């Protein structure tokens, strides 16, 4: 760790995601984290984000981790819930409400 996964199709960058040891300063005891999931705007709603999240989970599994965390805000907790993530807590961080989620491997 860290690990960076990149999705590319015929030379076009579709998106990327990171597996990092720590991503939320108020919760340093939680590890590892899916962080900085990004999908190119023209490729959103095509399953790229879900594929990247899945690949990060597989990478964490290969490294022997029993679970992976992420934090998000806005409507994105609903997106991750559909992918099998569950809410751990909601807290204020970086001047916004954040939702911490976990995926048990």
N, CA, C and O atoms as a Tinker XYZ file with bonds, in Angstrom:
   420  protein
     1  N      0.847000   -1.154000    0.000000    73     2
     2  CA     0.000000    0.000000    0.000000    64     1     3
     3  C      0.898000    1.224000    0.000000    63     2     4     5
     4  O      1.924000    1.202000    0.680000    81     3
     5  N      0.590000    2.235000   -0.685000    73     3     6
     6  CA    -0.658000    2.394000   -1.427000    64     5     7
     7  C     -0.638000    1.659000   -2.759000    63     6     8     9
     8  O      0.418000    1.335000   -3.302000    81     7
     9  N     -1.841000    1.407000   -3.266000    73     7    10
    10  CA    -2.017000    0.839000   -4.595000    64     9    11
    11  C     -2.893000    1.786000   -5.404000    63    10    12    13
    12  O     -3.869000    2.331000   -4.888000    81    11
    13  N     -2.547000    1.977000   -6.654000    73    11    14
    14  CA    -3.342000    2.798000   -7.563000    64    13    15
    15  C     -3.770000    1.903000   -8.709000    63    14    16    17
    16  O     -2.935000    1.284000   -9.369000    81    15
    17  N     -5.067000    1.835000   -8.944000    73    15    18
    18  CA    -5.599000    1.061000  -10.063000    64    17    19
    19  C     -6.159000    2.029000  -11.093000    63    18    20    21
    20  O     -6.834000    3.000000  -10.750000    81    19
    21  N     -5.872000    1.755000  -12.348000    73    19    22
    22  CA    -6.292000    2.633000  -13.434000    64    21    23
    23  C     -7.078000    1.813000  -14.446000    63    22    24    25
    24  O     -6.660000    0.721000  -14.830000    81    23
    25  N     -8.214000    2.342000  -14.873000    73    23    26
    26  CA    -9.021000    1.701000  -15.908000    64    25    27
    27  C     -8.759000    2.415000  -17.237000    63    26    28    29
    28  O     -8.925000    3.629000  -17.354000    81    27
    29  N     -8.346000    1.630000  -18.230000    73    27    30
    30  CA    -8.021000    2.173000  -19.549000    64    29    31
    31  C     -8.685000    1.295000  -20.606000    63    30    32    33
    32  O     -8.701000    0.071000  -20.478000    81    31
    33  N     -9.229000    1.915000  -21.646000    73    31    34
    34  CA    -9.809000    1.185000  -22.763000    64    33    35
    35  C     -9.300000    1.809000  -24.059000    63    34    36    37
    36  O     -9.557000    2.979000  -24.343000    81    35
    37  N     -8.584000    1.019000  -24.830000    73    35    38
    38  CA    -8.030000    1.488000  -26.108000    64    37    39
    39  C     -7.296000    2.811000  -25.955000    63    38    40    41
    40  O     -7.471000    3.729000  -26.756000    81    39
    41  N     -6.469000    2.897000  -24.910000    73    39    42
    42  CA    -5.665000    4.087000  -24.682000    64    41    43
    43  C     -6.381000    5.239000  -24.007000    63    42    44    45
    44  O     -5.757000    6.261000  -23.720000    81    43
    45  N     -7.678000    5.103000  -23.745000    73    43    46
    46  CA    -8.442000    6.170000  -23.094000    64    45    47
    47  C     -8.530000    5.896000  -21.600000    63    46    48    49
    48  O     -8.910000    4.801000  -21.184000    81    47
    49  N     -8.175000    6.898000  -20.788000    73    47    50
    50  CA    -8.300000    6.791000  -19.341000    64    49    51
    51  C     -9.774000    6.862000  -18.961000    63    50    52    53
    52  O    -10.447000    7.858000  -19.227000    81    51
    53  N    -10.267000    5.797000  -18.338000    73    51    54
    54  CA   -11.658000    5.760000  -17.907000    64    53    55
    55  C    -11.824000    6.216000  -16.469000    63    54    56    57
    56  O    -12.817000    6.854000  -16.121000    81    55
    57  N    -10.836000    5.882000  -15.627000    73    55    58
    58  CA   -10.921000    6.259000  -14.233000    64    57    59
    59  C     -9.800000    5.641000  -13.428000    63    58    60    61
    60  O     -8.943000    4.937000  -13.963000    81    59
    61  N     -9.817000    5.915000  -12.123000    73    59    62
    62  CA    -8.798000    5.371000  -11.234000    64    61    63
    63  C     -9.333000    5.319000   -9.812000    63    62    64    65
    64  O    -10.326000    5.966000   -9.477000    81    63
    65  N     -8.651000    4.532000   -8.979000    73    63    66
    66  CA    -8.997000    4.421000   -7.565000    64    65    67
    67  C     -7.749000    4.031000   -6.801000    63    66    68    69
    68  O     -6.839000    3.411000   -7.352000    81    67
    69  N     -7.712000    4.395000   -5.534000    73    67    70
    70  CA    -6.558000    4.119000   -4.686000    64    69    71
    71  C     -6.956000    3.241000   -3.501000    63    70    72    73
    72  O     -8.077000    3.324000   -2.999000    81    71
    73  N     -6.035000    2.416000   -3.075000    73    71    74
    74  CA    -6.130000    1.688000   -1.816000    64    73    75
    75  C     -5.032000    2.267000   -0.941000    63    74    76    77
    76  O     -3.849000    2.124000   -1.249000    81    75
    77  N     -5.423000    2.926000    0.163000    73    75    78
    78  CA    -4.459000    3.601000    1.034000    64    77    79
    79  C     -4.640000    3.141000    2.472000    63    78    80    81
    80  O     -5.696000    2.633000    2.850000    81    79
    81  N     -3.604000    3.324000    3.258000    73    79    82
    82  CA    -3.653000    2.904000    4.656000    64    81    83
    83  C     -4.590000    3.781000    5.481000    63    82    84    85
    84  O     -5.308000    3.277000    6.344000    81    83
    85  N     -4.589000    5.079000    5.228000    73    83    86
    86  CA    -5.399000    6.004000    6.022000    64    85    87
    87  C     -5.898000    7.125000    5.125000    63    86    88    89
    88  O     -5.155000    7.643000    4.292000    81    87
    89  N     -7.165000    7.496000    5.302000    73    87    90
    90  CA    -7.728000    8.544000    4.445000    64    89    91
    91  C     -8.553000    9.565000    5.201000    63    90    92    93
    92  O     -8.928000   10.588000    4.628000    81    91
    93  N     -8.847000    9.321000    6.464000    73    91    94
    94  CA    -9.705000   10.228000    7.229000    64    93    95
    95  C     -9.036000   10.498000    8.575000    63    94    96    97
    96  O     -9.076000    9.646000    9.463000    81    95
    97  N     -8.419000   11.678000    8.741000    73    95    98
    98  CA    -7.664000   11.954000    9.959000    64    97    99
    99  C     -8.393000   11.654000   11.283000    63    98   100   101
   100  O     -7.751000   11.178000   12.219000    81    99
   101  N     -9.704000   11.912000   11.398000    73    99   102
   102  CA   -10.356000   11.587000   12.676000    64   101   103
   103  C    -10.462000   10.075000   12.958000    63   102   104   105
   104  O    -10.804000    9.691000   14.077000    81   103
   105  N    -10.179000    9.223000   11.978000    73   103   106
   106  CA   -10.306000    7.774000   12.162000    64   105   107
   107  C     -9.028000    7.038000   11.725000    63   106   108   109
   108  O     -9.080000    6.189000   10.835000    81   107
   109  N     -7.882000    7.360000   12.347000    73   107   110
   110  CA    -6.623000    6.731000   11.932000    64   109   111
   111  C     -6.568000    5.234000   12.232000    63   110   112   113
   112  O     -5.754000    4.518000   11.648000    81   111
   113  N     -7.416000    4.759000   13.126000    73   111   114
   114  CA    -7.405000    3.334000   13.481000    64   113   115
   115  C     -8.044000    2.446000   12.415000    63   114   116   117
   116  O     -7.847000    1.231000   12.428000    81   115
   117  N     -8.800000    3.031000   11.500000    73   115   118
   118  CA    -9.461000    2.258000   10.445000    64   117   119
   119  C     -8.523000    2.136000    9.249000    63   118   120   121
   120  O     -7.937000    3.122000    8.803000    81   119
   121  N     -8.389000    0.916000    8.737000    73   119   122
   122  CA    -7.505000    0.690000    7.599000    64   121   123
   123  C     -7.869000   -0.608000    6.913000    63   122   124   125
   124  O     -8.338000   -1.531000    7.578000    81   123
   125  N     -7.672000   -0.718000    5.604000    73   123   126
   126  CA    -7.300000    0.276000    4.602000    64   125   127
   127  C     -8.543000    0.985000    4.067000    63   126   128   129
   128  O     -9.669000    0.691000    4.470000    81   127
   129  N     -8.314000    1.918000    3.155000    73   127   130
   130  CA    -9.378000    2.752000    2.595000    64   129   131
   131  C     -9.390000    2.709000    1.067000    63   130   132   133
   132  O     -8.343000    2.718000    0.420000    81   131
   133  N    -10.598000    2.661000    0.510000    73   131   134
   134  CA   -10.801000    2.977000   -0.900000    64   133   135
   135  C    -10.836000    4.496000   -0.953000    63   134   136   137
   136  O    -11.656000    5.118000   -0.278000    81   135
   137  N     -9.963000    5.099000   -1.742000    73   135   138
   138  CA    -9.862000    6.560000   -1.770000    64   137   139
   139  C     -9.778000    7.066000   -3.198000    63   138   140   141
   140  O     -9.304000    6.377000   -4.101000    81   139
   141  N    -10.244000    8.271000   -3.371000    73   139   142
   142  CA   -10.086000    9.014000   -4.619000    64   141   143
   143  C    -10.571000    8.246000   -5.841000    63   142   144   145
   144  O     -9.908000    8.225000   -6.877000    81   143
   145  N    -11.729000    7.621000   -5.708000    73   143   146
   146  CA   -12.339000    6.968000   -6.868000    64   145   147
   147  C    -12.767000    8.054000   -7.847000    63   146   148   149
   148  O    -13.527000    8.957000   -7.498000    81   147
   149  N    -12.272000    7.955000   -9.065000    73   147   150
   150  CA   -12.582000    8.942000  -10.100000    64   149   151
   151  C    -12.944000    8.222000  -11.382000    63   150   152   153
   152  O    -12.278000    7.269000  -11.787000    81   151
   153  N    -14.018000    8.693000  -12.020000    73   151   154
   154  CA   -14.417000    8.195000  -13.337000    64   153   155
   155  C    -14.565000    9.411000  -14.258000    63   154   156   157
   156  O    -15.188000   10.410000  -13.897000    81   155
   157  N    -13.984000    9.302000  -15.442000    73   155   158
   158  CA   -14.087000   10.391000  -16.419000    64   157   159
   159  C    -15.565000   10.712000  -16.658000    63   158   160   161
   160  O    -16.378000    9.798000  -16.795000    81   159
   161  N    -15.919000   11.988000  -16.709000    73   159   162
   162  CA   -17.332000   12.367000  -16.856000    64   161   163
   163  C    -18.047000   11.677000  -18.017000    63   162   164   165
   164  O    -19.226000   11.343000  -17.898000    81   163
   165  N    -17.359000   11.459000  -19.129000    73   163   166
   166  CA   -18.008000   10.826000  -20.280000    64   165   167
   167  C    -18.214000    9.323000  -20.080000    63   166   168   169
   168  O    -18.909000    8.685000  -20.871000    81   167
   169  N    -17.622000    8.761000  -19.041000    73   167   170
   170  CA   -17.724000    7.314000  -18.782000    64   169   171
   171  C    -18.557000    6.987000  -17.552000    63   170   172   173
   172  O    -18.649000    5.821000  -17.168000    81   171
   173  N    -19.164000    7.985000  -16.928000    73   171   174
   174  CA   -19.987000    7.758000  -15.742000    64   173   175
   175  C    -21.281000    7.058000  -16.141000    63   174   176   177
   176  O    -21.770000    7.206000  -17.261000    81   175
   177  N    -21.817000    6.303000  -15.206000    73   175   178
   178  CA   -23.054000    5.525000  -15.394000    64   177   179
   179  C    -22.864000    4.364000  -16.369000    63   178   180   181
   180  O    -23.821000    3.886000  -16.977000    81   179
   181  N    -21.609000    3.917000  -16.507000    73   179   182
   182  CA   -21.318000    2.795000  -17.409000    64   181   183
   183  C    -20.685000    1.624000  -16.666000    63   182   184   185
   184  O    -20.231000    0.666000  -17.292000    81   183
   185  N    -20.652000    1.694000  -15.330000    73   183   186
   186  CA   -20.110000    0.596000  -14.539000    64   185   187
   187  C    -18.626000    0.686000  -14.240000    63   186   188   189
   188  O    -18.070000   -0.208000  -13.601000    81   187
   189  N    -17.976000    1.749000  -14.691000    73   187   190
   190  CA   -16.538000    1.893000  -14.465000    64   189   191
   191  C    -16.237000    2.057000  -12.977000    63   190   192   193
   192  O    -15.313000    1.428000  -12.461000    81   191
   193  N    -17.006000    2.892000  -12.288000    73   191   194
   194  CA   -16.786000    3.111000  -10.858000    64   193   195
   195  C    -16.973000    1.832000  -10.060000    63   194   196   197
   196  O    -16.176000    1.526000   -9.173000    81   195
   197  N    -18.018000    1.091000  -10.372000    73   195   198
   198  CA   -18.267000   -0.179000   -9.683000    64   197   199
   199  C    -17.137000   -1.165000   -9.946000    63   198   200   201
   200  O    -16.715000   -1.884000   -9.040000    81   199
   201  N    -16.644000   -1.204000  -11.184000    73   199   202
   202  CA   -15.543000   -2.111000  -11.517000    64   201   203
   203  C    -14.265000   -1.730000  -10.767000    63   202   204   205
   204  O    -13.540000   -2.602000  -10.288000    81   203
   205  N    -13.992000   -0.437000  -10.668000    73   203   206
   206  CA   -12.817000    0.009000   -9.929000    64   205   207
   207  C    -12.951000   -0.304000   -8.442000    63   206   208   209
   208  O    -11.994000   -0.765000   -7.820000    81   207
   209  N    -14.117000   -0.061000   -7.872000    73   207   210
   210  CA   -14.339000   -0.376000   -6.454000    64   209   211
   211  C    -14.146000   -1.868000   -6.212000    63   210   212   213
   212  O    -13.531000   -2.271000   -5.224000    81   211
   213  N    -14.668000   -2.674000   -7.108000    73   211   214
   214  CA   -14.508000   -4.136000   -7.009000    64   213   215
   215  C    -13.041000   -4.542000   -7.094000    63   214   216   217
   216  O    -12.594000   -5.412000   -6.347000    81   215
   217  N    -12.303000   -3.929000   -7.986000    73   215   218
   218  CA   -10.885000   -4.237000   -8.147000    64   217   219
   219  C    -10.094000   -3.847000   -6.906000    63   218   220   221
   220  O     -9.167000   -4.555000   -6.513000    81   219
   221  N    -10.452000   -2.730000   -6.287000    73   219   222
   222  CA    -9.788000   -2.316000   -5.040000    64   221   223
   223  C    -10.083000   -3.329000   -3.939000    63   222   224   225
   224  O     -9.192000   -3.672000   -3.162000    81   223
   225  N    -11.314000   -3.807000   -3.865000    73   223   226
   226  CA   -11.658000   -4.820000   -2.864000    64   225   227
   227  C    -10.851000   -6.100000   -3.085000    63   226   228   229
   228  O    -10.384000   -6.720000   -2.130000    81   227
   229  N    -10.694000   -6.484000   -4.326000    73   227   230
   230  CA    -9.904000   -7.676000   -4.631000    64   229   231
   231  C     -8.442000   -7.464000   -4.252000    63   230   232   233
   232  O     -7.800000   -8.370000   -3.722000    81   231
   233  N     -7.924000   -6.289000   -4.518000    73   231   234
   234  CA    -6.531000   -5.984000   -4.143000    64   233   235
   235  C     -6.367000   -6.069000   -2.623000    63   234   236   237
   236  O     -5.388000   -6.635000   -2.137000    81   235
   237  N     -7.311000   -5.516000   -1.879000    73   235   238
   238  CA    -7.259000   -5.572000   -0.410000    64   237   239
   239  C     -7.335000   -7.017000    0.069000    63   238   240   241
   240  O     -6.630000   -7.403000    1.001000    81   239
   241  N     -8.184000   -7.812000   -0.562000    73   239   242
   242  CA    -8.315000   -9.231000   -0.212000    64   241   243
   243  C     -6.985000   -9.950000   -0.440000    63   242   244   245
   244  O     -6.553000  -10.739000    0.400000    81   243
   245  N     -6.338000   -9.679000   -1.572000    73   243   246
   246  CA    -5.040000  -10.285000   -1.878000    64   245   247
   247  C     -3.985000   -9.904000   -0.845000    63   246   248   249
   248  O     -3.061000  -10.675000   -0.584000    81   247
   249  N     -4.119000   -8.724000   -0.261000    73   247   250
   250  CA    -3.168000   -8.252000    0.750000    64   249   251
   251  C     -3.517000   -8.759000    2.152000    63   250   252   253
   252  O     -2.803000   -8.473000    3.113000    81   251
   253  N     -4.621000   -9.517000    2.268000    73   251   254
   254  CA    -4.991000  -10.104000    3.549000    64   253   255
   255  C     -5.839000   -9.249000    4.465000    63   254   256   257
   256  O     -5.963000   -9.551000    5.652000    81   255
   257  N     -6.424000   -8.193000    3.940000    73   255   258
   258  CA    -7.265000   -7.328000    4.777000    64   257   259
   259  C     -8.671000   -7.908000    4.888000    63   258   260   261
   260  O     -9.209000   -8.399000    3.896000    81   259
   261  N     -9.281000   -7.865000    6.078000    73   259   262
   262  CA   -10.623000   -8.411000    6.255000    64   261   263
   263  C    -11.745000   -7.453000    5.857000    63   262   264   265
   264  O    -12.891000   -7.867000    5.686000    81   263
   265  N    -11.410000   -6.182000    5.712000    73   263   266
   266  CA   -12.428000   -5.180000    5.364000    64   265   267
   267  C    -11.752000   -3.967000    4.758000    63   266   268   269
   268  O    -10.539000   -3.791000    4.868000    81   267
   269  N    -12.561000   -3.129000    4.111000    73   267   270
   270  CA   -12.075000   -1.888000    3.506000    64   269   271
   271  C    -13.067000   -0.787000    3.881000    63   270   272   273
   272  O    -14.275000   -1.018000    3.944000    81   271
   273  N    -12.543000    0.399000    4.126000    73   271   274
   274  CA   -13.361000    1.558000    4.482000    64   273   275
   275  C    -13.337000    2.594000    3.366000    63   274   276   277
   276  O    -12.453000    2.586000    2.509000    81   275
   277  N    -14.311000    3.474000    3.392000    73   275   278
   278  CA   -14.318000    4.657000    2.543000    64   277   279
   279  C    -15.110000    5.724000    3.256000    63   278   280   281
   280  O    -15.872000    5.434000    4.179000    81   279
   281  N    -14.932000    6.960000    2.830000    73   279   282
   282  CA   -15.847000    8.008000    3.284000    64   281   283
   283  C    -16.318000    8.771000    2.075000    63   282   284   285
   284  O    -15.616000    8.907000    1.073000    81   283
   285  N    -17.538000    9.266000    2.202000    73   283   286
   286  CA   -18.164000    9.967000    1.097000    64   285   287
   287  C    -19.189000   10.942000    1.650000    63   286   288   289
   288  O    -19.356000   11.050000    2.865000    81   287
   289  N    -19.866000   11.641000    0.778000    73   287   290
   290  CA   -20.869000   12.609000    1.210000    64   289   291
   291  C    -21.963000   12.719000    0.152000    63   290   292   293
   292  O    -21.938000   12.023000   -0.863000    81   291
   293  N    -22.913000   13.597000    0.406000    73   291   294
   294  CA   -23.995000   13.838000   -0.537000    64   293   295
   295  C    -24.838000   12.590000   -0.770000    63   294   296   297
   296  O    -25.221000   11.913000    0.184000    81   295
   297  N    -25.129000   12.282000   -2.027000    73   295   298
   298  CA   -25.954000   11.123000   -2.371000    64   297   299
   299  C    -25.131000    9.859000   -2.592000    63   298   300   301
   300  O    -25.698000    8.788000   -2.808000    81   299
   301  N    -23.818000    9.962000   -2.543000    73   299   302
   302  CA   -22.974000    8.807000   -2.839000    64   301   303
   303  C    -23.099000    7.639000   -1.860000    63   302   304   305
   304  O    -22.836000    6.507000   -2.263000    81   303
   305  N    -23.488000    7.848000   -0.586000    73   303   306
   306  CA   -23.692000    6.667000    0.260000    64   305   307
   307  C    -24.708000    5.686000   -0.337000    63   306   308   309
   308  O    -24.570000    4.473000   -0.172000    81   307
   309  N    -25.708000    6.198000   -1.016000    73   307   310
   310  CA   -26.699000    5.322000   -1.655000    64   309   311
   311  C    -26.048000    4.496000   -2.760000    63   310   312   313
   312  O    -26.347000    3.311000   -2.910000    81   311
   313  N    -25.174000    5.107000   -3.520000    73   311   314
   314  CA   -24.451000    4.408000   -4.586000    64   313   315
   315  C    -23.641000    3.256000   -3.993000    63   314   316   317
   316  O    -23.739000    2.120000   -4.456000    81   315
   317  N    -22.849000    3.551000   -2.980000    73   315   318
   318  CA   -22.005000    2.510000   -2.383000    64   317   319
   319  C    -22.840000    1.441000   -1.678000    63   318   320   321
   320  O    -22.452000    0.272000   -1.664000    81   319
   321  N    -23.958000    1.812000   -1.103000    73   319   322
   322  CA   -24.843000    0.811000   -0.481000    64   321   323
   323  C    -25.315000   -0.204000   -1.509000    63   322   324   325
   324  O    -25.407000   -1.394000   -1.206000    81   323
   325  N    -25.614000    0.245000   -2.712000    73   323   326
   326  CA   -26.031000   -0.668000   -3.778000    64   325   327
   327  C    -24.912000   -1.631000   -4.163000    63   326   328   329
   328  O    -25.174000   -2.714000   -4.686000    81   327
   329  N    -23.664000   -1.235000   -3.904000    73   327   330
   330  CA   -22.515000   -2.087000   -4.201000    64   329   331
   331  C    -22.153000   -3.010000   -3.031000    63   330   332   333
   332  O    -21.199000   -3.781000   -3.121000    81   331
   333  N    -22.915000   -2.929000   -1.936000    73   331   334
   334  CA   -22.683000   -3.819000   -0.804000    64   333   335
   335  C    -21.978000   -3.210000    0.388000    63   334   336   337
   336  O    -21.722000   -3.903000    1.372000    81   335
   337  N    -21.661000   -1.937000    0.323000    73   335   338
   338  CA   -21.037000   -1.248000    1.452000    64   337   339
   339  C    -22.108000   -0.918000    2.480000    63   338   340   341
   340  O    -23.276000   -0.743000    2.132000    81   339
   341  N    -21.708000   -0.832000    3.763000    73   339   342
   342  CA   -22.667000   -0.432000    4.803000    64   341   343
   343  C    -22.126000    0.740000    5.605000    63   342   344   345
   344  O    -20.915000    0.915000    5.743000    81   343
   345  N    -23.037000    1.530000    6.124000    73   343   346
   346  CA   -22.682000    2.735000    6.878000    64   345   347
   347  C    -22.150000    2.345000    8.253000    63   346   348   349
   348  O    -22.744000    1.527000    8.956000    81   347
   349  N    -21.021000    2.944000    8.624000    73   347   350
   350  CA   -20.439000    2.772000    9.952000    64   349   351
   351  C    -20.827000    3.950000   10.828000    63   350   352   353
   352  O    -21.260000    3.770000   11.966000    81   351
   353  N    -20.674000    5.150000   10.301000    73   351   354
   354  CA   -21.006000    6.354000   11.065000    64   353   355
   355  C    -21.063000    7.561000   10.146000    63   354   356   357
   356  O    -20.611000    7.529000    9.002000    81   355
   357  N    -21.636000    8.624000   10.688000    73   355   358
   358  CA   -21.620000    9.919000   10.019000    64   357   359
   359  C    -20.924000   10.888000   10.955000    63   358   360   361
   360  O    -21.182000   10.899000   12.159000    81   359
   361  N    -20.042000   11.700000   10.395000    73   359   362
   362  CA   -19.299000   12.647000   11.225000    64   361   363
   363  C    -18.963000   13.884000   10.424000    63   362   364   365
   364  O    -18.998000   13.870000    9.194000    81   363
   365  N    -18.638000   14.959000   11.131000    73   363   366
   366  CA   -18.224000   16.196000   10.466000    64   365   367
   367  C    -16.719000   16.155000   10.269000    63   366   368   369
   368  O    -15.961000   15.935000   11.213000    81   367
   369  N    -16.297000   16.369000    9.030000    73   367   370
   370  CA   -14.877000   16.419000    8.706000    64   369   371
   371  C    -14.699000   17.305000    7.487000    63   370   372   373
   372  O    -15.482000   17.246000    6.539000    81   371
   373  N    -13.657000   18.127000    7.523000    73   371   374
   374  CA   -13.387000   19.042000    6.411000    64   373   375
   375  C    -14.596000   19.923000    6.111000    63   374   376   377
   376  O    -14.916000   20.196000    4.954000    81   375
   377  N    -15.260000   20.359000    7.178000    73   375   378
   378  CA   -16.397000   21.280000    7.115000    64   377   379
   379  C    -17.626000   20.732000    6.397000    63   378   380   381
   380  O    -18.462000   21.498000    5.917000    81   379
   381  N    -17.736000   19.395000    6.321000    73   379   382
   382  CA   -18.909000   18.761000    5.710000    64   381   383
   383  C    -19.261000   17.512000    6.493000    63   382   384   385
   384  O    -18.431000   16.953000    7.210000    81   383
   385  N    -20.494000   17.089000    6.345000    73   383   386
   386  CA   -20.861000   15.799000    6.918000    64   385   387
   387  C    -20.325000   14.704000    6.008000    63   386   388   389
   388  O    -20.518000   14.746000    4.793000    81   387
   389  N    -19.661000   13.736000    6.593000    73   387   390
   390  CA   -19.096000   12.604000    5.859000    64   389   391
   391  C    -19.749000   11.325000    6.354000    63   390   392   393
   392  O    -20.093000   11.201000    7.530000    81   391
   393  N    -19.910000   10.392000    5.457000    73   391   394
   394  CA   -20.419000    9.076000    5.808000    64   393   395
   395  C    -19.275000    8.089000    5.662000    63   394   396   397
   396  O    -18.708000    7.933000    4.580000    81   395
   397  N    -18.941000    7.424000    6.759000    73   395   398
   398  CA   -17.918000    6.389000    6.741000    64   397   399
   399  C    -18.626000    5.070000    6.465000    63   398   400   401
   400  O    -19.634000    4.750000    7.095000    81   399
   401  N    -18.089000    4.313000    5.520000    73   399   402
   402  CA   -18.701000    3.040000    5.125000    64   401   403
   403  C    -17.657000    1.942000    5.166000    63   402   404   405
   404  O    -16.458000    2.213000    5.106000    81   403
   405  N    -18.112000    0.704000    5.267000    73   403   406
   406  CA   -17.209000   -0.441000    5.323000    64   405   407
   407  C    -17.727000   -1.540000    4.403000    63   406   408   409
   408  O    -18.931000   -1.685000    4.191000    81   407
   409  N    -16.792000   -2.302000    3.866000    73   407   410
   410  CA   -17.116000   -3.488000    3.078000    64   409   411
   411  C    -16.346000   -4.638000    3.703000    63   410   412   413
   412  O    -15.115000   -4.627000    3.716000    81   411
   413  N    -17.068000   -5.640000    4.225000    73   411   414
   414  CA   -16.428000   -6.810000    4.819000    64   413   415
   415  C    -16.079000   -7.799000    3.722000    63   414   416   417
   416  O    -16.932000   -8.223000    2.943000    81   415
   417  N    -14.803000   -8.154000    3.681000    73   415   418
   418  CA   -14.332000   -9.097000    2.679000    64   417   419
   419  C    -14.522000  -10.502000    3.184000    63   418   420
   420  O    -14.187000  -11.459000    2.487000    81   419
